[in-house]
Amino acid sequence: MTRPILWLIAALAPVTLYAKPAPAPSVQRGQAVFGKWCAPCHGAGRGDDGAPMLPGTAALAARYKGAVPAALQSRRDLPAEALQVFVRGGIGAMPMFRRAEVSDADIAAIAAYLRFTSAGARR
Amino acid sequence: MAVLPPGVSAADFAAALSQMATALGADWVFSSDDDLGPYRDSFSPVWDTARERRAGAAVAPADVAQVQSVVRIAARYGIPLFPISTGKNFGYGGPSPNVNGSIVVDLKRMDRVIEVNDQRHFALVEPGVSYFDLYRAVQERGAKVWIDCPDPGWGSPVGNALERGVGYTMGHFRDHFGAHCGIEAVLPNGEVVRTGMGALPGSQSWQEYKYGFGPDPAGLFAQGNFGIVTKMGFRLMPAPEHYRSGLITVPRRRDFVALVDHVNYLSDSFMVGEAVYGSPLASLMGRPDFLALATKPGGASDTDLDAAASAAGLPSWQVELQFYGPEAATAAQWAYARDRICSAIPGAKAVAGEHFSLPPTPDQLANTTQPYHSLIRRNGAMGVPSLGIWKIVRDNGHVGFFPVLPRSGEACFDMQRVMCDALREFPLPPFFSAVTAPLYWHTFAFQMVFAPSVKRDDPAHNAMVDRAMRKAVEVAAKHGWGDYRAAPIYQDAVADTYSFGDHALRRMLESMKDAIDPQGIIAPGRGGIWPRRYRESRDGRTSA
């Protein structure tokens, strides 16, 4: 009997020992909202036509010069209150976003998503 | 309440908003300062001045019936409405209205992709759909069609087409209003109309024959104020099998004249997509001696410019050509274009560019593997929406003047010289110089670009930019060049330049406006068309 039990333990090990819990619904919502509204400018990927970074990420890299991560998904200092200021008021070349586009609940979800994605990021 | 429309009492405005809240739900009526901040033009050169145009409220209907309700309530109280689709008309006013105190009708919630058809190659969408949304819908449905998107991709196919925006693929798709096929709009009296075959009940060809029968009023809705567009069809390009690019350079300044003629032939024969012109000499503009030559008053001589090119070992002009279709066809078209131009222009050189099967790989989409420095916007050329272009936005944005000029080398030289001299007094980068290349976005016309940045904390700079914009419009018009699109604060100045027959066109349109919208509630002033009630408001005169 031991052999099947060991096999079963081995088979389940990746799930039981290493699987992370599913992200909270707010994080999942935040991921969708971030993907639609933020990532095309503030994502971590490369920009168009040889640009090393997307425009928003490049702008933050220039603004903070490495003091904080340029990609928002690595930022630990963006609670919903801070995001409200930037989303509703804009900054620099970034325009404002309307409630008909991104609701206050969406902004809270983005904040939850950024807390999730930045959990292992360097400060 | 921060701003009221001219001639509307606070009580009437509040009553209208209350009725709209009943019709739409209170969550979709916005009137606080916080809510209305994002309806300002974030690129405005007149930010926080008396000339800035500010909304009095905004409402976000969810469907056509709610748009009709909003229009009927506004008509009851004589309140001006200003419809926006996704509100991303940056450089041309953003979501801000022509008339202070207007209620912005924010159509973002109407975001259904109603149909994507890859057998007959069209889409039917609502105004809140963005290019990102439409691209995603095409991908999710596995449809074998391409969209043609502008930069950036967060705009609306409906809104962009109604502003006569442009894209990057084949000519007849790059002209986004030209590629529309069928409009549904709510008229000022609340009725819903459909143009073309949409007017024939039971028709299955609304997106295939845009004219129907009799006069086609579709053009009245583009840069116009005759209704609120709630649906719009677009022709789509069948997904091509293969993409090919190539570069052709010509040595002398005057060679540009022949080069443009040849590319016109290729383009009008539907052999090439967007032809991207440039001057390799632009790389010399950081040198004071060359900058002085390229911006010399009255224009530098061909001889001097050719000598500078020769000394730098650079050709004077280049064009990048793009081909879509079966691989063998793209190869044949490139060979034909190369041979045609190189045999006609002494010293012309051709360099084969990348070619690959479609869809592109991520690296091909990123445009990092061309054998030469390319000016092509690869995302646009592939019909893939992006925000990558935002990297060019400086300070707090910019205003845009894109004069239309003929597709000829001589016309380009004239515009370079005239506009360079006209704008010399303004401390701005040299948008016009001997190396300024035309933009070939619209199907059959060239444009050049004047887009100075604005600085929200520098009113003196913005005032200078504003003066430069107005002078640019005025001087260009004296030479037969007109702007194609403008922010509300410049629409009267631009419309004034389209004055043939002592403004006969404007009189005709304003007569129609008075008949169709007697209370002047739909976007008064848009496109320079003012209803009788507001006509004295033209160009900043404020009485209603």
Interface residues (C-beta under 8 A of the other chain):
Chain A: K36 P40 C41 R46 G47 D48 D49 G50 A51 L54 P55 G56 A58 R88 G89 G90 G92 A93 P95 M96 F97 R98 R99 A100 E101
Chain B: W28 F30 D34 D35 G37 P38 Y39 R40 S42 F43 A58 A60 T86 G87 K88 F90 G94 P95 D106 K108 R109 F132 P152 G153 W154 A366 N367 T368 S374 I376 R377 R378 N379 S386 L387 G388 I389 W390 K391 V393 R394 D395 N396 G397
